[in-house]
Amino acid sequence: MKKTMLTVLSIWVAITLVLAQNNAPGPGEKAGDNIAERVESAATSSSDQKTLVKEIAEAARKAGKDNPNDPDKVKEAVRKKLDEIRDRKSENGKPGGKNNKEIEEWVKKLKSELMDKGYVELPGSSGTSLVCSASGTGRTTGHIATLTLYNPSSVPVTTEFSAVFIPSDGQYQPYIVPTIANVTIPPHTTANVPIEGYCADIFSKPVPTGVSMPPVENWINITGANALSNDWQPVASNGWKPNSNTTALIPGTANPIGHTIDLNRYQQEAAPLLLDAINRISEAYDRMKSNGTIDTPFAGNPEKEREAVIQQTFWIYAAALSGKEYTADNFLDNTIRQYESNTGRKMSAAPATTRDNIKEGATDFWGTFQAVGIEAKVLAAHQ
């Protein structure tokens, strides 16, 4: 199991996500350019449509220059341009949809394709750009999002990714993604890439199915200089606050971190610890499972067991980092709520043997989470 996992990781971790540098165009300008490129690659079947492609692309790029740091205003400007075209009458050299059903339907379709997705730039290894959006799946663990990549160019583009932290938008969970699959997108083709990850906040809801994830340009790349160094220490000026009660360790050591941090406010600082922790937890689980020291109620479903133990252990660590303690009682409450949701029956109405089994199973599970966290050197052993 361990050998297989390491082989998979070695393949997946070899790809590197290229993000914008400080001197790159702002997110608004990038959004304008990407929308323009997407429009210019749209299929056309008439001279009127070709004329509109030029008009819309010019409007998108102008909106980007006018709002270099505000992609939402850029999208709103393009939306207004599309509505204007839809509602105006056709004139010489200026097609409109008010008296032209063909143009009305074409604009409607283009607006749906553009405005329902958060297009941003994702550079490819060939130097060309992909148009990218991501949406949630409603899951906290496993396939947490789907990345949609459109290649507007005339050549194949291969993506380059590494581990990333997907920040919270303030409403839903943030996620840690240890690896993303490499994929090559043929010219003028769209690819849907499943994103496998773990939730970093037990106290927030997952991004619902079909709801847009935070823009990919805001995802935090965790590689190279951004990775956790061997001599890392918490620094107050980077957002760390002293807290002697946290059970979190500096990953891979026996040293208590002794601090907490706001995971949403100091994302760049927290992301490397979260990645290091999830990797150590995963390796510790596989090691313990191979040694026969993992035994849970999910033993009959190895994939589900692995996913559950790693996620729950990671939640304990992430909560400790943020100063929001996640306890055995919290886990039991969640287990009871899940039982009630699945059965439609209140826990209090369940037979005594069922109640006892649920409580005993939750206690055993919690002990496993703690043992994996201690083995991974991310959680301190109870004194």
One Martini backbone bead per residue (centre of mass of N, CA, C, O) as a GRO file, in nm:
protein
  383
    1MET     BB    1   0.058   0.062  -0.023
    2LYS     BB    2   0.295   0.256   0.017
    3LYS     BB    3   0.431   0.216  -0.255
    4THR     BB    4   0.192   0.301  -0.427
    5MET     BB    5   0.155   0.586  -0.312
    6LEU     BB    6   0.441   0.693  -0.380
    7THR     BB    7   0.418   0.656  -0.682
    8VAL     BB    8   0.182   0.848  -0.725
    9LEU     BB    9   0.311   1.098  -0.600
   10SER     BB   10   0.561   1.117  -0.791
   11ILE     BB   11   0.384   1.183  -1.037
   12TRP     BB   12   0.205   1.427  -0.931
   13VAL     BB   13   0.433   1.620  -0.802
   14ALA     BB   14   0.583   1.696  -1.087
   15ILE     BB   15   0.386   1.931  -1.096
   16THR     BB   16   0.352   2.295  -1.180
   17LEU     BB   17   0.218   2.584  -1.065
   18VAL     BB   18   0.158   2.880  -1.251
   19LEU     BB   19   0.187   3.198  -1.134
   20ALA     BB   20   0.160   3.514  -1.089
   21GLN     BB   21   0.342   3.784  -1.082
   22ASN     BB   22   0.388   4.099  -0.953
   23ASN     BB   23   0.427   4.215  -1.268
   24ALA     BB   24   0.162   4.134  -1.346
   25PRO     BB   25  -0.134   4.147  -1.430
   26GLY     BB   26  -0.418   4.206  -1.315
   27PRO     BB   27  -0.714   4.039  -1.259
   28GLY     BB   28  -0.883   4.223  -1.446
   29GLU     BB   29  -0.706   4.215  -1.701
   30LYS     BB   30  -0.704   3.908  -1.726
   31ALA     BB   31  -1.007   3.873  -1.757
   32GLY     BB   32  -1.034   4.039  -2.017
   33ASP     BB   33  -0.839   3.868  -2.191
   34ASN     BB   34  -0.985   3.591  -2.152
   35ILE     BB   35  -1.258   3.670  -2.262
   36ALA     BB   36  -1.156   3.758  -2.537
   37GLU     BB   37  -1.035   3.484  -2.619
   38ARG     BB   38  -1.299   3.326  -2.596
   39VAL     BB   39  -1.454   3.488  -2.807
   40GLU     BB   40  -1.245   3.447  -3.047
   41SER     BB   41  -1.308   3.118  -3.027
   42ALA     BB   42  -1.578   3.135  -3.126
   43ALA     BB   43  -1.829   3.026  -3.301
   44THR     BB   44  -1.906   3.109  -3.646
   45SER     BB   45  -2.180   3.179  -3.917
   46SER     BB   46  -2.127   3.497  -3.957
   47SER     BB   47  -2.055   3.827  -4.009
   48ASP     BB   48  -2.199   3.932  -3.758
   49GLN     BB   49  -2.053   3.757  -3.551
   50LYS     BB   50  -1.768   3.859  -3.618
   51THR     BB   51  -1.825   4.151  -3.539
   52LEU     BB   52  -1.899   4.089  -3.240
   53VAL     BB   53  -1.639   3.967  -3.146
   54LYS     BB   54  -1.478   4.231  -3.166
   55GLU     BB   55  -1.654   4.406  -2.978
   56ILE     BB   56  -1.636   4.228  -2.719
   57ALA     BB   57  -1.329   4.207  -2.694
   58GLU     BB   58  -1.279   4.510  -2.666
   59ALA     BB   59  -1.455   4.547  -2.411
   60ALA     BB   60  -1.294   4.356  -2.228
   61ARG     BB   61  -1.016   4.494  -2.245
   62LYS     BB   62  -1.111   4.771  -2.146
   63ALA     BB   63  -1.217   4.675  -1.871
   64GLY     BB   64  -0.941   4.574  -1.771
   65LYS     BB   65  -0.797   4.855  -1.783
   66ASP     BB   66  -1.013   5.004  -1.598
   67ASN     BB   67  -1.001   4.714  -1.403
   68PRO     BB   68  -0.718   4.565  -1.298
   69ASN     BB   69  -0.842   4.466  -0.982
   70ASP     BB   70  -1.157   4.392  -1.104
   71PRO     BB   71  -1.322   4.124  -1.228
   72ASP     BB   72  -1.621   4.189  -1.166
   73LYS     BB   73  -1.635   4.450  -1.341
   74VAL     BB   74  -1.564   4.315  -1.603
   75LYS     BB   75  -1.802   4.119  -1.617
   76GLU     BB   76  -2.020   4.340  -1.603
   77ALA     BB   77  -1.938   4.485  -1.865
   78VAL     BB   78  -1.987   4.242  -2.051
   79ARG     BB   79  -2.277   4.195  -1.978
   80LYS     BB   80  -2.377   4.472  -2.081
   81LYS     BB   81  -2.286   4.435  -2.372
   82LEU     BB   82  -2.465   4.187  -2.432
   83ASP     BB   83  -2.734   4.327  -2.364
   84GLU     BB   84  -2.709   4.550  -2.572
   85ILE     BB   85  -2.704   4.367  -2.822
   86ARG     BB   86  -2.971   4.217  -2.769
   87ASP     BB   87  -3.154   4.508  -2.753
   88ARG     BB   88  -3.069   4.590  -3.032
   89LYS     BB   89  -3.068   4.708  -3.342
   90SER     BB   90  -2.995   4.652  -3.656
   91GLU     BB   91  -2.712   4.775  -3.832
   92ASN     BB   92  -2.475   4.898  -4.008
   93GLY     BB   93  -2.211   4.725  -3.859
   94LYS     BB   94  -2.451   4.672  -3.611
   95PRO     BB   95  -2.549   4.423  -3.457
   96GLY     BB   96  -2.869   4.279  -3.341
   97GLY     BB   97  -3.141   4.115  -3.143
   98LYS     BB   98  -3.423   4.254  -3.170
   99ASN     BB   99  -3.436   4.176  -3.513
  100ASN     BB  100  -3.242   3.900  -3.447
  101LYS     BB  101  -3.248   3.577  -3.370
  102GLU     BB  102  -2.961   3.481  -3.420
  103ILE     BB  103  -2.822   3.689  -3.233
  104GLU     BB  104  -2.978   3.637  -2.975
  105GLU     BB  105  -2.885   3.337  -2.939
  106TRP     BB  106  -2.580   3.381  -2.954
  107VAL     BB  107  -2.559   3.572  -2.710
  108LYS     BB  108  -2.687   3.390  -2.501
  109LYS     BB  109  -2.476   3.163  -2.520
  110LEU     BB  110  -2.223   3.333  -2.460
  111LYS     BB  111  -2.311   3.437  -2.184
  112SER     BB  112  -2.327   3.164  -2.045
  113GLU     BB  113  -2.029   3.081  -2.091
  114LEU     BB  114  -1.903   3.335  -1.947
  115MET     BB  115  -2.081   3.415  -1.676
  116ASP     BB  116  -2.084   3.113  -1.537
  117LYS     BB  117  -1.771   3.174  -1.529
  118GLY     BB  118  -1.436   3.200  -1.381
  119TYR     BB  119  -1.225   3.351  -1.571
  120VAL     BB  120  -0.881   3.252  -1.598
  121GLU     BB  121  -0.541   3.228  -1.587
  122LEU     BB  122  -0.347   2.935  -1.713
  123PRO     BB  123  -0.050   2.854  -1.764
  124GLY     BB  124   0.143   2.693  -1.993
  125SER     BB  125   0.428   2.531  -2.106
  126SER     BB  126   0.403   2.683  -2.400
  127GLY     BB  127   0.283   2.991  -2.321
  128THR     BB  128   0.001   2.954  -2.312
  129SER     BB  129  -0.354   2.983  -2.255
  130LEU     BB  130  -0.597   2.912  -2.016
  131VAL     BB  131  -0.931   2.859  -1.950
  132CYS     BB  132  -1.065   2.899  -1.612
  133SER     BB  133  -1.260   2.684  -1.390
  134ALA     BB  134  -1.439   2.623  -1.071
  135SER     BB  135  -1.625   2.361  -0.899
  136GLY     BB  136  -1.818   2.217  -0.684
  137THR     BB  137  -1.942   1.897  -0.503
  138GLY     BB  138  -2.012   1.893  -0.177
  139ARG     BB  139  -1.734   1.807  -0.073
  140THR     BB  140  -1.466   1.751   0.172
  141THR     BB  141  -1.367   1.482   0.027
  142GLY     BB  142  -1.182   1.429  -0.243
  143HIS     BB  143  -1.400   1.531  -0.480
  144ILE     BB  144  -1.413   1.884  -0.443
  145ALA     BB  145  -1.352   1.948  -0.757
  146THR     BB  146  -1.387   2.113  -1.083
  147LEU     BB  147  -1.171   2.158  -1.355
  148THR     BB  148  -1.201   2.396  -1.618
  149LEU     BB  149  -1.046   2.364  -1.945
  150TYR     BB  150  -0.962   2.603  -2.202
  151ASN     BB  151  -0.838   2.587  -2.542
  152PRO     BB  152  -0.787   2.863  -2.769
  153SER     BB  153  -0.577   2.735  -2.926
  154SER     BB  154  -0.380   2.565  -3.199
  155VAL     BB  155  -0.248   2.411  -2.952
  156PRO     BB  156  -0.137   2.212  -2.733
  157VAL     BB  157  -0.191   2.196  -2.367
  158THR     BB  158   0.007   2.169  -2.074
  159THR     BB  159  -0.022   2.132  -1.758
  160GLU     BB  160   0.100   2.290  -1.443
  161PHE     BB  161   0.135   2.144  -1.119
  162SER     BB  162   0.069   2.167  -0.770
  163ALA     BB  163   0.030   2.228  -0.474
  164VAL     BB  164  -0.273   2.355  -0.306
  165PHE     BB  165  -0.454   2.638  -0.177
  166ILE     BB  166  -0.798   2.682  -0.115
  167PRO     BB  167  -0.964   2.938  -0.040
  168SER     BB  168  -1.185   3.112   0.122
  169ASP     BB  169  -1.488   3.317   0.069
  170GLY     BB  170  -1.638   3.316   0.374
  171GLN     BB  171  -1.857   3.062   0.337
  172TYR     BB  172  -1.652   2.835   0.280
  173GLN     BB  173  -1.428   2.607   0.245
  174PRO     BB  174  -1.116   2.517   0.267
  175TYR     BB  175  -0.833   2.371   0.078
  176ILE     BB  176  -0.627   2.085   0.034
  177VAL     BB  177  -0.395   2.003  -0.245
  178PRO     BB  178  -0.150   1.782  -0.305
  179THR     BB  179  -0.268   1.710  -0.602
  180ILE     BB  180  -0.260   1.738  -0.970
  181ALA     BB  181  -0.339   1.651  -1.269
  182ASN     BB  182  -0.208   1.598  -1.560
  183VAL     BB  183  -0.292   1.782  -1.869
  184THR     BB  184  -0.399   1.763  -2.212
  185ILE     BB  185  -0.516   2.018  -2.438
  186PRO     BB  186  -0.660   2.054  -2.707
  187PRO     BB  187  -0.760   2.237  -2.948
  188HIS     BB  188  -1.052   2.379  -2.880
  189THR     BB  189  -1.074   2.250  -2.579
  190THR     BB  190  -1.238   2.076  -2.311
  191ALA     BB  191  -1.147   2.011  -1.963
  192ASN     BB  192  -1.216   1.785  -1.691
  193VAL     BB  193  -1.078   1.816  -1.358
  194PRO     BB  194  -1.028   1.641  -1.085
  195ILE     BB  195  -1.025   1.742  -0.742
  196GLU     BB  196  -0.813   1.631  -0.481
  197GLY     BB  197  -0.908   1.669  -0.129
  198TYR     BB  198  -0.909   1.876   0.178
  199CYS     BB  199  -1.045   1.996   0.446
  200ALA     BB  200  -0.964   2.298   0.671
  201ASP     BB  201  -1.282   2.319   0.798
  202ILE     BB  202  -1.515   2.181   1.010
  203PHE     BB  203  -1.701   2.463   1.051
  204SER     BB  204  -1.756   2.438   0.739
  205LYS     BB  205  -1.891   2.438   0.436
  206PRO     BB  206  -1.912   2.314   0.142
  207VAL     BB  207  -1.895   2.347  -0.181
  208PRO     BB  208  -2.135   2.334  -0.380
  209THR     BB  209  -2.280   2.207  -0.637
  210GLY     BB  210  -2.171   2.425  -0.901
  211VAL     BB  211  -2.017   2.615  -0.734
  212SER     BB  212  -1.797   2.850  -0.725
  213MET     BB  213  -1.482   2.884  -0.692
  214PRO     BB  214  -1.222   3.027  -0.631
  215PRO     BB  215  -1.008   3.168  -0.809
  216VAL     BB  216  -0.720   3.038  -0.935
  217GLU     BB  217  -0.544   3.299  -0.886
  218ASN     BB  218  -0.595   3.249  -0.555
  219TRP     BB  219  -0.433   3.017  -0.544
  220ILE     BB  220  -0.189   2.841  -0.351
  221ASN     BB  221   0.132   2.785  -0.407
  222ILE     BB  222   0.323   2.478  -0.295
  223THR     BB  223   0.651   2.554  -0.370
  224GLY     BB  224   0.958   2.565  -0.300
  225ALA     BB  225   0.972   2.857  -0.132
  226ASN     BB  226   0.671   2.774  -0.011
  227ALA     BB  227   0.777   2.565   0.149
  228LEU     BB  228   0.858   2.389   0.420
  229SER     BB  229   1.100   2.430   0.638
  230ASN     BB  230   1.316   2.274   0.862
  231ASP     BB  231   1.340   2.570   1.042
  232TRP     BB  232   1.064   2.635   1.121
  233GLN     BB  233   0.895   2.931   1.264
  234PRO     BB  234   0.699   3.122   1.442
  235VAL     BB  235   0.578   3.458   1.347
  236ALA     BB  236   0.416   3.729   1.451
  237SER     BB  237   0.430   3.905   1.178
  238ASN     BB  238   0.273   3.643   1.027
  239GLY     BB  239   0.011   3.585   1.250
  240TRP     BB  240   0.114   3.477   1.516
  241LYS     BB  241  -0.026   3.345   1.826
  242PRO     BB  242   0.003   3.286   2.136
  243ASN     BB  243  -0.050   2.924   2.241
  244SER     BB  244  -0.028   2.670   2.488
  245ASN     BB  245  -0.296   2.477   2.416
  246THR     BB  246  -0.201   2.359   2.170
  247THR     BB  247  -0.153   2.037   1.991
  248ALA     BB  248   0.030   2.144   1.787
  249LEU     BB  249   0.288   2.075   1.567
  250ILE     BB  250   0.572   2.084   1.421
  251PRO     BB  251   0.614   1.925   1.156
  252GLY     BB  252   0.821   1.644   1.238
  253THR     BB  253   0.807   1.707   1.545
  254ALA     BB  254   0.817   1.767   1.916
  255ASN     BB  255   0.723   2.067   1.871
  256PRO     BB  256   0.540   2.299   1.979
  257ILE     BB  257   0.394   2.572   1.836
  258GLY     BB  258   0.243   2.783   2.042
  259HIS     BB  259   0.027   2.866   1.816
  260THR     BB  260  -0.190   3.075   1.622
  261ILE     BB  261  -0.409   3.104   1.320
  262ASP     BB  262  -0.555   3.265   1.050
  263LEU     BB  263  -0.639   3.088   0.768
  264ASN     BB  264  -0.779   3.329   0.600
  265ARG     BB  265  -0.569   3.570   0.645
  266TYR     BB  266  -0.296   3.357   0.648
  267GLN     BB  267  -0.246   3.169   0.391
  268GLN     BB  268   0.058   3.169   0.313
  269GLU     BB  269   0.151   3.069   0.599
  270ALA     BB  270  -0.037   2.804   0.638
  271ALA     BB  271  -0.012   2.618   0.384
  272PRO     BB  272   0.258   2.457   0.436
  273LEU     BB  273   0.158   2.313   0.695
  274LEU     BB  274  -0.087   2.169   0.573
  275LEU     BB  275   0.066   2.004   0.365
  276ASP     BB  276   0.263   1.860   0.553
  277ALA     BB  277   0.045   1.730   0.728
  278ILE     BB  278  -0.113   1.564   0.514
  279ASN     BB  279   0.130   1.393   0.426
  280ARG     BB  280   0.198   1.270   0.707
  281ILE     BB  281  -0.077   1.143   0.759
  282SER     BB  282  -0.087   0.959   0.512
  283GLU     BB  283   0.175   0.802   0.576
  284ALA     BB  284   0.090   0.703   0.857
  285TYR     BB  285  -0.152   0.542   0.779
  286ASP     BB  286  -0.011   0.344   0.581
  287ARG     BB  287   0.185   0.234   0.789
  288MET     BB  288  -0.027   0.132   0.999
  289LYS     BB  289  -0.189  -0.048   0.810
  290SER     BB  290   0.050  -0.236   0.735
  291ASN     BB  291   0.095  -0.310   1.056
  292GLY     BB  292  -0.205  -0.345   1.192
  293THR     BB  293  -0.299  -0.053   1.364
  294ILE     BB  294  -0.569  -0.047   1.194
  295ASP     BB  295  -0.913  -0.030   1.342
  296THR     BB  296  -1.232   0.005   1.201
  297PRO     BB  297  -1.564   0.023   1.096
  298PHE     BB  298  -1.420   0.058   0.784
  299ALA     BB  299  -1.251  -0.204   0.710
  300GLY     BB  300  -1.440  -0.304   0.460
  301ASN     BB  301  -1.352   0.005   0.346
  302PRO     BB  302  -1.055   0.122   0.267
  303GLU     BB  303  -1.110   0.393   0.123
  304LYS     BB  304  -1.296   0.515   0.338
  305GLU     BB  305  -1.108   0.490   0.575
  306ARG     BB  306  -0.875   0.660   0.477
  307GLU     BB  307  -1.030   0.921   0.426
  308ALA     BB  308  -1.145   0.960   0.714
  309VAL     BB  309  -0.886   0.957   0.886
  310ILE     BB  310  -0.732   1.183   0.744
  311GLN     BB  311  -0.945   1.406   0.770
  312GLN     BB  312  -0.986   1.405   1.080
  313THR     BB  313  -0.691   1.455   1.156
  314PHE     BB  314  -0.668   1.721   0.998
  315TRP     BB  315  -0.888   1.873   1.153
  316ILE     BB  316  -0.745   1.876   1.421
  317TYR     BB  317  -0.501   2.038   1.326
  318ALA     BB  318  -0.639   2.286   1.196
  319ALA     BB  319  -0.792   2.370   1.452
  320ALA     BB  320  -0.540   2.413   1.627
  321LEU     BB  321  -0.417   2.637   1.453
  322SER     BB  322  -0.690   2.829   1.481
  323GLY     BB  323  -0.819   2.779   1.786
  324LYS     BB  324  -1.037   2.541   1.708
  325GLU     BB  325  -1.151   2.302   1.882
  326TYR     BB  326  -1.152   1.949   1.807
  327THR     BB  327  -1.358   1.705   1.943
  328ALA     BB  328  -1.501   1.416   2.047
  329ASP     BB  329  -1.780   1.549   2.083
  330ASN     BB  330  -1.801   1.662   1.799
  331PHE     BB  331  -1.787   1.388   1.658
  332LEU     BB  332  -2.034   1.262   1.790
  333ASP     BB  333  -2.237   1.471   1.693
  334ASN     BB  334  -2.189   1.415   1.391
  335THR     BB  335  -2.265   1.116   1.401
  336ILE     BB  336  -2.555   1.156   1.495
  337ARG     BB  337  -2.650   1.334   1.261
  338GLN     BB  338  -2.597   1.120   1.046
  339TYR     BB  339  -2.788   0.908   1.156
  340GLU     BB  340  -3.047   1.082   1.145
  341SER     BB  341  -3.030   1.140   0.838
  342ASN     BB  342  -3.028   0.836   0.736
  343THR     BB  343  -3.296   0.735   0.920
  344GLY     BB  344  -3.509   0.952   1.047
  345ARG     BB  345  -3.393   0.919   1.347
  346LYS     BB  346  -3.368   0.963   1.664
  347MET     BB  347  -3.142   0.883   1.896
  348SER     BB  348  -3.348   0.855   2.139
  349ALA     BB  349  -3.513   0.619   1.962
  350ALA     BB  350  -3.298   0.430   1.984
  351PRO     BB  351  -3.161   0.165   2.068
  352ALA     BB  352  -2.939   0.101   2.310
  353THR     BB  353  -2.737  -0.058   2.133
  354THR     BB  354  -2.703   0.160   1.921
  355ARG     BB  355  -2.601   0.387   2.101
  356ASP     BB  356  -2.355   0.232   2.205
  357ASN     BB  357  -2.221   0.174   1.931
  358ILE     BB  358  -2.181   0.466   1.843
  359LYS     BB  359  -2.010   0.559   2.084
  360GLU     BB  360  -1.791   0.342   2.061
  361GLY     BB  361  -1.708   0.400   1.768
  362ALA     BB  362  -1.627   0.698   1.812
  363THR     BB  363  -1.407   0.640   2.020
  364ASP     BB  364  -1.230   0.460   1.841
  365PHE     BB  365  -1.187   0.658   1.615
  366TRP     BB  366  -1.053   0.883   1.781
  367GLY     BB  367  -0.809   0.715   1.861
  368THR     BB  368  -0.703   0.690   1.571
  369PHE     BB  369  -0.657   0.986   1.507
  370GLN     BB  370  -0.452   1.033   1.732
  371ALA     BB  371  -0.247   0.816   1.647
  372VAL     BB  372  -0.185   0.935   1.368
  373GLY     BB  373  -0.094   1.219   1.463
  374ILE     BB  374   0.144   1.112   1.632
  375GLU     BB  375   0.290   0.950   1.409
  376ALA     BB  376   0.312   1.221   1.220
  377LYS     BB  377   0.396   1.471   1.392
  378VAL     BB  378   0.126   1.688   1.465
  379LEU     BB  379   0.052   1.559   1.748
  380ALA     BB  380   0.021   1.559   2.074
  381ALA     BB  381   0.055   1.378   2.340
  382HIS     BB  382  -0.107   1.274   2.601
  383GLN     BB  383  -0.047   1.319   2.956
   0.00000   0.00000   0.00000
